[in-house]
Amino acid sequence: MKRYFLILLFCLIVSLCSLSQVGNLRFSGGEFKILQITDTHWIEGERYKSANDSTYNLIREMIHIEHPDLVVLTGDIVVGIPALSGWEKLSGLFSEEKTPFAVAFGNHDGETDVSKTEILEYLRTNPYNLTYDARKGTLPGVGNCTLPVLSSDGTTEKWILYLFDSHNITDDCSFGYYDWIKHDQIDWYRNSSDYFTAHNKRKLPSLAFFHIPLPEYETARWVCREFGERQEGVCAPGLNTGLFSSFIEKRDVIGVFAGHDHNNDYMIDLDGNIALAYGRKTGYPSAYNETLDRGVRIINLYEDEAGFDTYTRDLNGTYFHYKFEQKNKGSNTPRFNGTFIQEFLVAGWNDERWDQEMAMLNEAGITYLIYAPALLTNEKGRATAYYPSPLVKKNAQKDRIERCLRSAQKYGIKVFIGINFNERWWKTDYDSEWLFNQMEAGNKVADELVALYKEKYNRTMYGWYWVWEVDNLNCMTSECQDALAKALNINLDHLTEITPDMPFMMSPFMNYRVGGNAQEYAVMWENVFAQTHFRIGDIFAPQDCIGAGGLTLDNLREWFSKLKQAVNSKPGLKFWGNVETFDQRFWTSAPMARVQKQLEIVNGYVGNIICFAYSHYNSPFVVNKEYHDLYLQYCKTGELPKIPLPKKVINASITKSPTGTEIKWAPQGFAATDGYNIYKDGILIYKLQLRNGKFQTNFSDKDGSVNNVYEISAYNVMGEESEKTKAELK
């Protein structure tokens, strides 16, 4: 009890100290921008004047272009004497620009004529400095501290920034050359994390900054491909003291930013769990053979999102734009973050009905909605546009996409718009020129959508969806793969030109009974990826095919593990999963117990999960509201609750009819009932589900006869059924 009290006291002191330092760090308009500077290697003296001037002017130019809310310097800032003179010039620049800054010291910062403690004492005389010692004299190193970023109104903490001193070289080089972040520092982080979680009653998304990269900067590359520049090895400590595993365990730090390796600026997204990134070397003085143009890294945070945008910038432009978003919203429970919605469902919706749907999706934690397509051509060649488009006749224009965007904007939901689709695709009786022409038509649709909606619904009109579904049967030859890659590039190149900030998503499918196997399908996609112009941050989101019967729960892991290998061949391409929440045999909602297993399996390979489709098969406005209620409880507790079995049906009968056999029954109440299973001679032949609040208590089997044995059971949303009742002949 005494130990617990001391920990709480410690956390309170840390919190009060940090808040006193950073009361002016807050979001503005829902956004907060960090500019990372690293490895300036400033050395006073005439010999380095030209390089220092270039460094100074670069930093000032980056501040003028980006207007950051905070500058974080990740070490090796001033490495020569007289050191305080260099610190005076650099810190004076931030004062002149009225820009708050904080410093995570590097291995060379304490090798000058002043210690890191003396440097920090000097910096604390600058009103724009935010660096301090969280536990002065008791933590290894100097400048370990937390920097909360407050809400736009300044009332609550939204993000936490952790700065660590990663030290210098080790005293005993038998453990490697560079020192490591100590256990006391890790304990300080863990206690601070616990405090902020308890204080805010939830985990706060957080970032960590230090100079020397962790060993995981190398080992993570074996799991997920890096993107950005990697032109030297990782100079990490020889010992791994567990800071990275603490980040994973606490699930709050979602981005780590280091410096030290001057020819690296790459980033690794570990499937949405955490991102490891280098800053771009900023200083012009060279310590060894350096290849990258000098620059900075930019990190954009959002007030109510556990994610960030980041890119590197130099004087020539920006590079490697990437949106990182935390997997499963920081929970250990896999969940949906997006859903498809189809035109036939929304055909009669007004604004009020759209708002009702968006509020429901928001309650379910769904961030993304995929509306597809914007223009549909049926098998007879008749085209319908779901927005005002001169590409089709006036009477074939439906004003539906703007209703979707207008409502989504109110509820903070981001929309992927499917561009165009022609139902002839399913016949596979076309040549490549026909397909290429369809892609060109899609580019015209995209142009019209951008002109109509992008400025008005900028952040809401979030991405593009490629509606053309590719499978493992019809695209296994090299000729077909070449044509597919060219078709994709026709759209990708145009979309990059008109909307470089909007990610592109596609969702192929597979059937293990036909076509190529899992390994062959993965090789197919590797060949396609090698030829396509996917951008960093574009999305490959294969269907899990459980609902359609293309895969089973037994072979789902195999197919997704092989597809993950294919995605890893394309650095920066995101791997999402599209979980099917239906049973195609009867077009009913999938049992929640099955969906939970799908989520758990797919979650092991992807960084995000969407579904087909919450609005159709889980919405309380379409099916039994228990699907939605149980899903909300699952997200909250990580488990599906046990629910009652429905009561068996009574008075089941069969009669001969002109169209076959008519089966009827009577329920013993509807409590816990989602629908009815119809069995013929022991085989399930149909499921009747509650739809729009109505139960059907009869079924006609056109292929049946009175000689067949029919049984009926009631089932619940978990897929559990009552005792079967045999239908008697009447």
Secondary structure, DSSP 8 states (H G I E B T S, - for coil): -HHHHHHHHHHHHHHHHHHHH-TT-B-BTTEEEEEEEB---B--SGGGHHHHHHHHHHHHHHHHHH--SEEEE-S--B-SSSHHHHHHHHHHHHHHTT--EEE---SSTTSSSS-HHHHHHHHTTSTTB----TTTTTSSSS--EEEEEE-TTSSSEEEEEEE-----B-SSGGG-SB----HHHHHHHHHHHHHHHHHHTS---EEEE-SS--THHHHGGGTS--BS-B-S-----SS--SHHHHHHHHT-EEEEEE---TTB--EEE-TTS-EEEE--B--SS-SS---S--EEEEEEEETT-SEEEEEEEETTEEEEEEEEE-GGGG-SS----EEEEEHHHHTT--HHHHHHHHHHHHHTT--EEEEE-SEEE-TTS-EEESS--TTS-GGGB---HHHHHHHHHHHT-EEEEE-EEEGGGGGT---HHHHHHHHHHHHHHHHHHIIIIITTTTTTEEEEEE-----SSSS-SHHHHHHHHHHHHHHHHHHHHH-TTS-EEE-----TTSSS-HHHHHHHHHHHHHHS---TT-EE--B--TTTTSS-TTTHHHHHHHHHHHHHTSTT-EEEEEEE-EETTTTEE--HHHHHHHHHHHHTT-SEEEEE-HHHHT-TTTS-THHHHHHHHHHHHSS----------EEEEEEEETTEEEEEEE-S--TT--EEEEEETTEEEEEEE-BTTB---EEEETT--TTS-EEEEEE-TTS-B---EE-EE-
